[in-house]
Amino acid sequence: MGARTISKRAIGLFLGDIAIVLLAFHVALKLRTGESLGVFLSMAKTGNMALLIVIYAVSFYIFEFYNIRLKFRSTKFLVSMAGGAGLAYLFAILSFYIFPYKLGRGVFLISWIMTVLLVYAWRMFYSTAFKLAEPRRNVLVIGNGATTETIIEGVKDDPEFRLSAILDKDDLNEMLAKEASPTGSGTLEEYVAKNKINDIVVTLEADGSNILERALVACRMKGTNCHTVEAFYEKLFEKLPVLMLNDRWFLMSGGFDKLGSLFFRTVKRAFDFVVSSLALLITLPISAVIALLVPLTSRGPVFFTQERLGEGKKPFRIIKFRTMVHNAEANGPQWAQNNDGRVTKVGKILRKTRLDEIPQLINVFKGDMSLIGPRPEREYFVNQLTEKVPFYSLRFFVKPGLTGWAQVNFHYGSDEKDALEKLRYELYYIKNQSLALDVRILLNTVRVVLMGVGT
């Protein structure tokens, strides 16, 4: 199963947002200038309007306005709403100064306020309408045990799927015993039809027979989707269930196709080179300020360098702005912790905003790292984790990244348990690599930094 496709509901939200931006702009123009949107566009200002729509769309995406798994009636969404609205305002103001056409402040301010209020109201209406229509897919989970519980918990409040029924091993065996019945009474196929099941998730193996597989085929032929627990877990959580996998799964599973693609690697390298070059130039003033603050507030060098393992476990030296006291590991390697006492006052700010990682753009420029990929790790910890975490060595088949799928979905790793959780996300990224996923990660990284939840 590949990366999640764009939801029709997310597309619906996006199209509604475009209509709202146009409506709000039309009303603002009427109130302030007496012009209509049509007159505005006829004055060769279509590009300005398109830019405004892109600004809102990108800002809203960064703050998860199109994440249908986010509850719109929640405090978290209100925070996202404030962030998205604020970012759109800043982007729009900048664009008005960069491009020759300047809008009156009144026109933009009115349209911005209307857009924010209507976008919020649109989501309240949309979520309510879908709740009444109950568009979620009915899911039957077959099996019992910890694996089954994980799936059940994930589906519980999911906006895409709804747990409809559970068949444990005993109930399933009783049902399968009736599969040979000429009337079909009491069969799995009949049960699925009666409960209007859309998706079946199988978390157990048939007991040495193919009766279950044959029953599932009959359901599949009637239009019911059948998933292995590994595939459904990946779709639901957008990470891989590492502890459920084996070598055979990696051999037979789809994905991982970009690992052998010279074209993809070339395009990705070109993207890394161009973006890192521009980013180094743009951040030069910020870097100069940080280079002054670091040695002024704590004794020691400006930069912190350390040997890490890259693609193919090839060693290279990573470079960052120093955020800890000098000789922080005088007693040997240690996991980084939340509220780590070794972090300086300036270092806390740099870590929270991820500004300490600006010098790593040099590593990206040189080709030791990529913009997107698993975080580079030290050989000391790699040797430990390779022995204790299944498939940990697979993360070294791609270049390490400045940011990545694990970084935007999980916090700092401070022990082996965290390393396992991050590996779930890292292997998902390696399996589903694409330029679209890279862009998604970059935009999510902006959200993580702006909301102060850097990992």
N, C-alpha and C positions, 0 to 999 in steps of 0.2 A: 504494500500500500504506500503510495507516495504522499507528498506533502498535501496538506489540506487545501482543497480548491476554494475559490471565492464563493461564499454563500450567496444565494439569491436574495436573502434578507439583507445582507450587507450591501448588495447592489441597489436594493430598494431604498435603503437609508441614504446611500450616496446620491441617487437620482433626486430624492426628496431634498437633499441639502443644496443641490444645484438650483432647483426651483426656488428654494428659500433665498439664496444669495441674490438671484435675479429679481425676485419680488421685492426684497428689502432695498436693493439698490434703486429700483424703479420708484418706490414710494419716497425714498430719501431725495431723489432728484426732483420729483414733483413738489415736495414740500419746500425745498431750498431754492430751486431754480425754475420750476415750472416746466422743465423738460421731461420727456418720457424716456424710457429705456431705449425705445426704437430710434428716437432722434439721436441719443447718445451713441448708439452703435453705428448709425448712418454717418456719423462724423469721423469714420475710420478709427474708432476707438474699440473695435472688437478685440484687438490684442490685449488692451488694458483690462477688459472684462474677463477675458480668458485667464489672464494672469491672476486676477483676484480670485477666481474660482479655484485655480490651482493652489493658491496660498491657503485658502480655507480647507481644501481637501487634504493637503499635506499636513497642515497643523492638526486637523481633526484625526487623521490617521495616526500621527505620532502619539496622540493622547487617547488612542483606543476607542474612538467614537464608532468604529465599524466592527468592533469585537462583539459579536452577538453572544458570546459567553460571559460578557460583563453585564451584571444586573444594572439597568439604567436607573432603577429606583434604589439607589444606594449612596452612601457617603463617598465611597471610592469614585463613583461616576461624577459626583459633584466636584470633587477635587480635579478629576480629569477635565471636566467641563471648563473650570476656571483656567487650567493650564492651556487647553486648546484655544480658548477664546483669547487669552493673553498673547500666546505665540502668534496667532493669526493677526492680531492688532500690530505687533511689532514688525512682522514680515511685511504687512501692507504699508505701514508708514515708511519703511525702508524703500519699498518698491516705488512709492510715489515720489521719493526724492531722487532715485536713480534714473527713472524714466521722465521724459520731458513733460508729459501731461500731468498737471497737478490738480487734484480735486480739492474743493473747499473742505475745511475740517468738519464743517457741519454735515455735509453730505456723507462723508465717510463715517463719522461718529454715529449718526442716526442709523445708517445701514448696518453698521457693526452691532449696535445694540439690538436692533430688530432681528438680525441674523442669529445672534446668540440665544435670544429668548425663543424664537421660532424653532431653532434646531433642538433645543431642549424639549419644547412642547411636542415636536414631531416624534422624538424618541419615546416620550411618555405615551403618545397615542399608538405608535407602532408596536411597542411592547405589550400594551393592553390588547390591541386588536389581535395580535398573534396568540396571546394567552387565551382569548375567547375562542379563537378558531382552532386551537390545539394542533398546530402544524407539526409538532415533534413526532419523530419516528418511534414506533413501539418496538421495544427491545426485549427479546427473550434470552436470558442467561442460563446456559446449561452447565451444571457442575456445582461443586461446593468447595469450601476451603478458603485459604487466605487469598488466592488468586481471584476467586469469584468475588470475594468481599471488596477487593480493590476496584474491580469494574463496577460493582453495584454502587459504591461510594462515589465514584466518578460520574456516574450517570444520574445520580439522585436529583440534582438541581440543574442539569444541563439543558440549555435552550434548544439543542438540536435533537437529543435523544431522550426518551422517557422509558424508565424501567416498567415493563408491563407484566412480566412473569418470570419466575425462577423455577427451574426443574433441577432438583438435586439428583444425585447418582441413583438413589433407590427408586424415585419416581420415574426417572428416565428408563431404567432397566425394565420396570413394569410396563411402560408404554411400548418399548421396543419389542417386548414379547408378543405384542398384538400386531406387529407389522405384517405378519403372514396372513392375517385375517382377510378372507375374500371380500368382506364388506368394507374393509378399511376403518372399521369402528375402533376408536380409541388410539389411533395412530398419531405420530408426531405431526404429520401433514394436516390431519383433522384438527389437532390442537392449535396449530399455527393459524389456520383459517378462522377458527372460532374466536380466537383472541386478537385477530387482525394484526398479527406480528409482521413488522417490516424488516427487522434485522435479528439474526440469531448469532449469539456469541458462544462459542464452544470452549470451555475451559478445562475439558478433560478428554482423555482418549477412550475410544471404544475398547471394551474388555476382550481384546484378542479376536475381534470379528469386524466385519465390514457392515454390520446391520445399521449402525448409526450413520455411517457415510451414505449408505443407500437411502436412508430416510431423509437425510439432509439434501441429497440430490433431488428428491421428489419435491421438497419445499423450494429449492432453488429454481426448479422448472416452473413453479407457480409464481415466480417473481420476488421471492423473499431473499434478501441478501444474507449470506452466511460468512461469518468471520472467524478466523482463529483468534484466540485471546491475544496473541502477540500483535496481530494486525489491528485489532480494535483498540487495544491499549495505545498503540502508536497514533491512531486517528484521534482518540479522545484526549490524550495528554500531550501530544506533539513531542514525545520523547520515546526512547526504546526501553522495553522492559528487560534490562540486561540480565537479571537473575533468572529469567524465563527462557533465555536463548541458549542455543548450542551451536556447534560448528556447522551442523547440517542446515540450520536456519540461515546462516550467513551464506552458505553455498546456494540455497534454493530461493532466497528472498529476492524480490525486485529491488531496484535502486542501486546505489553505489556506482552508477554508470559513468559519472563524471570523473572518477578516479583515473580512468584510462583514456580520457579525452584530451588530446593535445590541443585541440581548438579551444576548449573551455579553459584549460590551464594558461594558454597564451592570452586570451581575453582577460582573464582574472589578473594576470600579472601586469598587463597594460593598464588596467583599471587601478591597481594598487600603485603603480608608478606615478600615474598622472595625479591621482587624488592625494597621495602622500606629499608630492612635490608642492602642490598648491596649498595644502594644509600647513606645511612647514613655513611657507611664506606668510600666510594669513595669520598664523599664531606667533609669529616672531616677536611682536610687541609684548604679548602676554608672557612669552618665554623669558624675555629680558627682565620683566618685573619679578617673575618667580626666581630667576637666577640671582637677583639681589636679595630677596626676602629669605631664602633658605639659609644662607650662611650667616645672615644677620640675626636670625632667631634661634639658631642652634649651631654648636661647633661641629665642623666637618665640611666635606666637599659639597658642591652643588648637586652633582649627579651621583646616582647609585648605579653601579654596573654589577652584573652577576652572570655567571655561565648558566645557560638553560639549554634544553634539548629541543631541537626543531624537527623538521620533516626527516624521517628516517633515523631519528635520534641523533642527528648531527648536532654537535655542540656549537653554540654561538653566544656572544655576550649581549645581553639585553641592557638597554639604557633607559633610566627613568630619573625624574627629579627625586632627590632624597626626601623621604617622608618620615624616616625613623631617626633616632639618635645614632650618632656615629658608633660603629662596631656593635650594632644591635644583636648580632649573633656571635658574640665572643665566646659563648658557652655552647655553640653548635647550632645546627639548623633547627628552626622551630616553625610550626604552622602559624600563619597570620591569623589573628583573632579579632573579633569585634571588640571595640574599646581596648585595643592593644596598648598597654602602658608604654611601649617603646616608641609609639607614634608621637611626633612633635605637634605643637599647636597649629603651625602652618601646615604640617603634614596631614592633619585631620581634614582641613579644608581642601587640600589638593586631592586627597583620596575621595572625598565625598563628591567632588566635581569632576574627578578623573583627570584633572589637569596634570597630575604627576606623570601621566602616560604620554604626554605630548612628545617627549624625545624618542619614544618607540616608533614614531613616524620615520625616524632615520633607519631603524631596523627594517621597516616595510619598504622604504626607498631602496635599500641595499638588496632586498630579496630574501633576507633571513626569515621574515615574517610576512603575513598577509594582513589586509585590513580585517578580514573575517576568518575565524577559525578557532580551534581550541586554544586555551591559554597555554603559553609555554611554561614548562615545569622544570624543576631542578632534578638532576640525576639522582640525588640522595632520596627524594620522595618518589621518583619514578620507579626506582628499584623496589621500594617497599610496596607501592600500589600495584605494580605488575604482578607481584606474588599473591596479593590478597584480593584484588578486584578483577573479576572476569573480563577478558577482552580489553583490558586497559591499554595494551600495546597498540591496538588498532587506531587510536587517535593520532599516531605518529605517521600515518599514511598521507596526511595533508600538512600543509604549513600551519604553524601556530598563528593565532590572530590577535590583533589589537583589541578587538571585541568579538563577540560570538553569541551563538544561540544560548549557551549555558550562562554567559555573563548577563544577558538581558532577562533571564528567567529564574536565576538563582543567585544567592548571596555569596560572599567570600567563602571559599572552602577552608574549613579549619580542622578537619579530621578525615579519616578514611570513609566514614559514612557520607560526608559531604562530597568527597571525591567520586563516590559511586553515583550519587545523584547527578552531579555535573556530567559524568560520563554518559548517562542516559540521554542528556540533551546533545552532547558532543557527537555521539554516534548517530543520532537523528539527523544532525546537520550533515555529517559525512554521507549518509545514505541518500539524503534529499537535496544535495547541493544544486544550486542554480543561481543565476544572477538575480532573479526575482527575490529569492530568499535572502540573498546578500543585502539587497536594497531594504528589504523588510527589517533585517537586523540593524542596519545603519539607522533607520528611522526610529526603531525602538530604543537604540542607544541614546539618541537625542532625548527621548522621553525620560529614560532612566537618569540621565545627567541633570536635566531640568527639574525633575521632581526630587532630586537629592537622594536617590536610592541606588547609587552606583554600587556595582558588585566587584 
